């Protein structure tokens, strides 16, 4: 017998003949599935770390400003050349 859900009710149903009976609360506790993975078989897939915000140094700010100006100039030249 396997648990199946029909509408809002849960039934125990025979997989061979289709016979089913409504599951009561005590039967629900017995049919909970749980898995335990051995420690050596566990794999860490992601690790969350706290992000650290740091302020830019004056040199980094100046370099970003220069890059931005060069980008705007090249973008303006491309747009002006396309017309």
C-alpha positions in Angstrom: 0.0 0.0 0.0 1.3 3.4 -0.9 0.0 6.8 0.1 -1.8 8.7 -2.6 -3.5 12.1 -2.5 -6.9 12.7 -4.0 -8.3 16.2 -3.5 -7.6 17.1 0.1 -7.6 13.6 1.4 -4.8 11.1 1.6 -5.4 7.4 1.0 -3.5 4.2 1.2 -3.8 2.5 -2.2 -2.7 -0.9 -3.4 -0.4 -0.6 -6.4 -1.6 -3.9 -7.9 -5.4 -3.9 -7.6 -6.2 -0.2 -6.9 -8.0 -0.8 -3.5 -7.7 2.2 -1.3 -8.7 3.2 2.2 -8.6 6.7 3.8 -5.5 7.3 5.9 -6.0 8.3 9.5 -3.7 10.4 11.6 -1.8 7.5 13.2 -1.1 6.0 9.8 0.3 9.3 8.5 3.0 9.2 11.1 4.1 5.7 10.1 4.4 6.6 6.4 6.7 9.6 6.7 9.9 9.1 4.6 13.2 10.3 5.9 16.7 9.9 4.5 20.0 10.0 6.3 23.1 10.4 4.2 26.4 9.2 5.7 28.9 11.9 6.7 31.5 10.8 4.2 29.0 10.9 1.3 27.8 14.4 2.0 28.9 17.1 -0.5 28.9 20.8 0.2 27.5 22.5 -2.8 27.4 26.1 -1.7 28.8 28.1 1.1 27.3 31.4 2.1 29.7 34.0 3.3 29.1 37.5 4.6 29.9 40.2 2.1 32.3 42.8 3.1 31.9 46.3 1.6 35.0 48.3 1.3 35.4 51.9 0.2 37.4 52.7 -2.9 40.7 54.4 -2.5 41.3 57.8 -4.0 43.5 56.2 -6.7 40.7 53.7 -7.6 38.1 56.5 -7.8 40.4 58.5 -10.1 41.0 55.5 -12.3 37.3 54.7 -12.5 36.6 58.4 -13.4 39.1 58.2 -16.3 37.7 54.9 -17.6 34.2 56.4 -17.5 35.3 59.5 -19.4 37.1 57.4 -22.1 34.0 55.2 -22.4 31.7 58.2 -22.9 34.1 59.7 -25.5 34.3 56.4 -27.5 30.5 55.9 -27.2 29.8 59.4 -28.4 32.2 58.9 -31.3 30.5 55.7 -32.3 27.1 57.2 -32.1 28.1 60.3 -34.0 29.8 58.2 -36.7 26.7 56.0 -37.2 24.5 58.9 -38.3 
